[in-house]
């Protein structure tokens, strides 16, 4: 291909967060061709969103250069709605996408909302939309700018099945350059041309052609090959060292032979490759359960739903008993998250909750975590069940199972990636003793390797549970006893 077909190029780029001493990139070089649809892969916390910020020009590398095709416009569909937009209405929100006033803004909004299959009054405030609706607005916000380079950060999070299918159809027809961060393998395999893999351990990048599953196999094959090479070199090193020691003791000219053997051993050590470390998976865990609560955790008589932007009452007869797992279903915007929040606060008319029960809430936006506190502070405050070691040792033991190093424990919650916040929220539950857990989209942001472990912990939980999730394969793994579809 011609040189000008490269639209993004990283050249010997290095970057580190100096406050936390966390290295993201170490002398990285890669390029992306115009019109390609590329997946950016890596472990939770590897720095994928940081690379997006570097492409967008929000931050610069400490060393090396980043070249963006001259005149190419860039727009990012972010993971979560930023706080400064929450009090704006839809029209005001889209106006902020442009540096100058757009006189036909309503026409542009109508066109882009049609693209993401969403209808709404333009006067409605952003904070009044559900997480799934905000996800569509964030995508539309990027698209309305008609960028040459479209950056999508976890675009399927909070989207219902209809929304995901619509997004896939759009991306398959989209002719400009797209870079996607996502942990949804099935979604990625339908439209991407290749993968850029950021290794969380080496801080290097490798480029691969093929879909997600091809890349996983390729990386594993490389890891096996590197391990075999190192094993061979290690045997050679040991053999040379042993012989060098024997010849050195004999003296005379044999000392020169011993010296050459030591030099050969040193050369072999230099040739040993840094083996790719397989992405670590969190350890199996269990969530303790509050006992002595009686049979019924909550009973629903009626509740409110949102249909065509109007609140309507829905008659429901349902009892959630101790140990029951309930899935709450319905399209984006019908009121699932609002209902979960009211249940968590025990402020929902039509729902009677056992007054003794401890309710714990896994929020999809993690807003019930104090972003200014350290992870260590958050976890120490969460401890409700404790045996044996000191309180701190107990906390650190649990945290290590969720890949929280001493360095990460000292970091503030706000400095974590969204995936790491999710693991922190699960670690909190591991340290608590709830009687009812509410999960709102628990797979969002989470690396695919961790999903089976999390599913098993939820399946084995002996208390009552309410789950909202758009990932059908995940739901099948957690033993749902009852389904309440708000849309029926």
DAMO-V51286 format. One record per residue. N is the residue number from 1. SS is DSSP state (@ for helix, = for strand, . for the rest). PHI is phi in whole degrees, 0 to 359 (* if undefined). NEAR is the number of other ideal C-beta (glycine too) atoms within 10 Angstrom. Layout:
BEGIN
[[N	SS	PHI	NEAR] [N	SS	PHI	NEAR]]
END
This chain:
BEGIN
[[1	.	*	7] [2	.	291	7] [3	@	302	6] [4	@	290	9] [5	@	285	13] [6	=	279	15] [7	=	258	20] [8	=	228	23] [9	=	220	16] [10	=	263	22] [11	=	235	14] [12	=	51	13] [13	=	275	23] [14	=	230	15] [15	=	206	24] [16	=	218	17] [17	=	278	14] [18	.	291	7] [19	.	298	9] [20	.	260	13] [21	.	59	8] [22	=	263	17] [23	=	278	15] [24	=	255	24] [25	=	234	24] [26	=	230	16] [27	=	54	13] [28	=	259	22] [29	=	229	14] [30	=	198	18] [31	=	218	15] [32	=	234	25] [33	=	278	15] [34	.	299	18] [35	.	86	14] [36	.	284	17] [37	=	247	21] [38	=	243	19] [39	=	263	25] [40	=	258	25] [41	=	249	29] [42	=	163	20] [43	.	295	23] [44	.	306	24] [45	.	87	21] [46	.	292	23] [47	.	121	23] [48	@	296	23] [49	@	294	21] [50	@	296	18] [51	@	299	27] [52	@	301	22] [53	@	296	15] [54	@	288	20] [55	@	296	20] [56	.	284	14] [57	.	84	10] [58	.	286	10] [59	.	224	16] [60	.	245	12] [61	.	292	18] [62	.	291	13] [63	=	223	12] [64	=	81	16] [65	=	224	12] [66	=	237	18] [67	=	253	12] [68	=	247	17] [69	.	312	16] [70	.	305	6] [71	.	86	6] [72	.	289	14] [73	.	271	12] [74	=	229	20] [75	=	222	18] [76	=	242	22] [77	=	267	23] [78	.	278	18] [79	.	291	22] [80	.	226	20] [81	.	291	20] [82	.	282	9] [83	@	304	9] [84	@	292	9] [85	@	266	17] [86	.	299	14] [87	.	267	11] [88	.	271	15] [89	=	272	16] [90	@	300	21] [91	@	297	14] [92	@	297	15] [93	@	301	22] [94	@	288	23] [95	@	297	14] [96	.	289	11] [97	.	285	17] [98	.	239	12] [99	.	287	6] [100	.	240	5] [101	.	294	7] [102	.	253	15] [103	.	281	7] [104	.	253	8] [105	@	299	17] [106	@	297	12] [107	@	295	10] [108	@	295	18] [109	@	297	20] [110	@	300	13] [111	@	293	12] [112	@	284	21] [113	@	291	20] [114	@	295	11] [115	@	298	17] [116	.	264	21] [117	.	58	16] [118	.	217	21] [119	.	237	10] [120	.	197	17] [121	.	294	9] [122	.	285	15] [123	.	272	9] [124	.	288	15] [125	=	284	14] [126	@	301	20] [127	@	294	12] [128	@	270	16] [129	.	268	21] [130	.	288	21] [131	@	300	22] [132	@	294	26] [133	@	292	24] [134	@	296	21] [135	@	299	29] [136	@	293	27] [137	@	294	22] [138	@	296	26] [139	@	295	24] [140	@	297	24] [141	@	299	21] [142	@	289	21] [143	@	291	21] [144	.	295	20] [145	.	277	17] [146	.	49	12] [147	.	282	17] [148	.	284	17] [149	=	234	21] [150	=	253	24] [151	=	254	24] [152	=	246	25] [153	=	257	22] [154	.	52	23] [155	.	292	28] [156	.	271	23] [157	.	302	22] [158	.	74	26] [159	.	279	26] [160	.	282	22] [161	@	302	11] [162	@	299	13] [163	@	296	23] [164	@	295	18] [165	@	298	14] [166	@	293	18] [167	@	296	23] [168	@	300	17] [169	@	300	13] [170	@	297	15] [171	@	294	18] [172	@	294	10] [173	@	265	8] [174	.	289	15] [175	.	260	8] [176	.	266	16] [177	=	286	22] [178	=	229	22] [179	=	239	24] [180	=	238	24] [181	=	258	21] [182	.	199	21] [183	.	256	22] [184	.	268	21] [185	@	298	14] [186	@	297	13] [187	@	298	21] [188	@	296	22] [189	@	294	14] [190	.	278	14] [191	.	215	19] [192	.	277	23] [193	.	267	15] [194	=	184	17] [195	=	228	23] [196	=	254	23] [197	=	251	20] [198	=	261	23] [199	.	277	19] [200	.	293	19] [201	.	270	14] [202	.	263	14] [203	.	64	19] [204	.	254	16] [205	=	238	21] [206	=	236	18] [207	=	251	14] [208	=	223	19] [209	=	261	10] [210	.	121	15] [211	.	269	18] [212	@	304	21] [213	@	293	12] [214	@	300	14] [215	@	292	22] [216	@	303	19] [217	@	295	12] [218	@	295	16] [219	@	296	19] [220	@	295	12] [221	@	296	10] [222	@	297	15] [223	@	298	14] [224	@	296	12] [225	@	299	13] [226	@	293	15] [227	@	297	13] [228	@	295	10] [229	@	298	14] [230	@	295	16] [231	@	297	11] [232	@	296	12] [233	@	295	18] [234	@	297	13] [235	@	296	11] [236	@	296	16] [237	@	298	19] [238	@	297	12] [239	@	298	14] [240	@	296	20] [241	@	294	17] [242	@	297	11] [243	@	292	16] [244	@	298	21] [245	@	296	12] [246	@	295	13] [247	@	292	19] [248	@	298	15] [249	@	288	10] [250	@	279	11] [251	.	73	9] [252	.	64	8] [253	.	295	9] [254	@	293	14] [255	@	295	14] [256	@	292	10] [257	@	297	16] [258	@	299	21] [259	@	298	13] [260	@	296	13] [261	@	292	20] [262	@	295	17] [263	@	297	12] [264	@	295	17] [265	@	295	20] [266	@	294	13] [267	@	295	13] [268	@	296	19] [269	@	296	12] [270	@	292	8] [271	@	278	12] [272	.	295	15] [273	.	270	12] [274	.	282	11] [275	.	289	16] [276	.	297	20] [277	.	272	12] [278	.	298	12] [279	.	308	20] [280	.	287	14] [281	.	247	15] [282	.	299	21] [283	.	283	12] [284	.	304	11] [285	.	214	17] [286	.	233	12] [287	.	260	22] [288	.	299	16] [289	=	238	21] [290	.	290	22] [291	.	255	10] [292	.	69	7] [293	.	257	18] [294	.	90	11] [295	.	282	9] [296	=	259	16] [297	=	271	25] [298	=	205	22] [299	=	229	16] [300	=	249	21] [301	=	255	12] [302	=	202	13] [303	=	204	21] [304	=	255	16] [305	=	230	19] [306	=	252	20] [307	=	240	14] [308	.	51	7] [309	.	67	11] [310	=	238	7] [311	=	280	10] [312	=	230	11] [313	=	271	11] [314	=	236	17] [315	=	281	9] [316	=	220	15] [317	=	239	8] [318	=	210	14] [319	=	245	13] [320	=	257	24] [321	=	268	15] [322	.	304	20] [323	.	98	14] [324	.	283	20] [325	=	245	22] [326	=	250	21] [327	=	260	18] [328	=	259	23] [329	=	242	18] [330	.	149	20] [331	.	292	18] [332	.	306	22] [333	.	94	25] [334	.	281	22] [335	.	116	21] [336	@	297	26] [337	@	294	23] [338	@	301	18] [339	@	296	24] [340	@	299	22] [341	@	297	17] [342	@	290	17] [343	@	296	22] [344	@	300	20] [345	.	267	10] [346	.	55	14] [347	.	235	10] [348	.	250	20] [349	.	293	11] [350	.	93	15] [351	=	236	19] [352	=	256	14] [353	=	246	21] [354	.	309	20] [355	.	295	7] [356	.	269	11] [357	.	282	19] [358	.	268	16] [359	=	259	20] [360	=	238	22] [361	=	236	19] [362	=	269	22] [363	.	274	18] [364	.	293	25] [365	.	256	18] [366	.	59	19] [367	.	288	10] [368	.	271	13] [369	.	260	18] [370	.	279	13] [371	.	293	13] [372	.	271	9] [373	.	271	15] [374	=	281	16] [375	@	299	26] [376	@	299	18] [377	@	297	15] [378	@	300	21] [379	@	286	24] [380	@	297	17] [381	@	293	13] [382	@	279	19] [383	.	297	17] [384	.	240	14] [385	.	237	14] [386	.	207	12] [387	.	220	5] [388	.	83	7] [389	.	301	11] [390	.	296	9] [391	@	304	10] [392	@	292	13] [393	@	297	10] [394	@	299	18] [395	@	296	24] [396	@	294	18] [397	@	297	11] [398	@	295	19] [399	@	296	22] [400	@	297	15] [401	.	293	16] [402	.	252	23] [403	.	69	21] [404	.	267	24] [405	.	282	11] [406	@	302	10] [407	@	297	10] [408	@	293	21] [409	@	297	20] [410	.	277	13] [411	.	280	20] [412	=	284	16] [413	@	300	19] [414	@	296	12] [415	@	273	16] [416	.	283	21] [417	.	289	19] [418	@	298	20] [419	@	296	23] [420	@	292	23] [421	@	298	21] [422	@	298	25] [423	@	294	26] [424	@	297	22] [425	@	297	23] [426	@	290	23] [427	@	296	24] [428	@	302	23] [429	@	298	23] [430	@	299	20] [431	@	266	21] [432	.	261	18] [433	.	219	17] [434	=	279	21] [435	.	259	22] [436	=	221	25] [437	=	246	23] [438	=	250	23] [439	=	246	27] [440	=	251	22] [441	.	53	25] [442	.	289	25] [443	.	269	23] [444	.	304	26] [445	.	75	24] [446	.	276	22] [447	.	302	23] [448	@	301	16] [449	@	295	16] [450	@	276	23] [451	@	303	18] [452	@	299	13] [453	@	293	18] [454	@	294	21] [455	@	300	20] [456	@	294	15] [457	@	297	18] [458	@	291	24] [459	@	300	13] [460	@	276	14] [461	.	296	21] [462	.	266	14] [463	.	266	23] [464	=	279	28] [465	=	214	25] [466	=	239	26] [467	=	233	23] [468	=	245	24] [469	.	205	21] [470	.	267	22] [471	.	266	19] [472	@	299	8] [473	@	297	11] [474	@	292	19] [475	@	300	20] [476	@	297	10] [477	.	274	15] [478	.	250	21] [479	.	57	14] [480	.	281	16] [481	.	266	13] [482	=	213	14] [483	=	238	13] [484	=	244	19] [485	=	263	11] [486	.	290	19] [487	.	273	12] [488	.	263	8]]
END
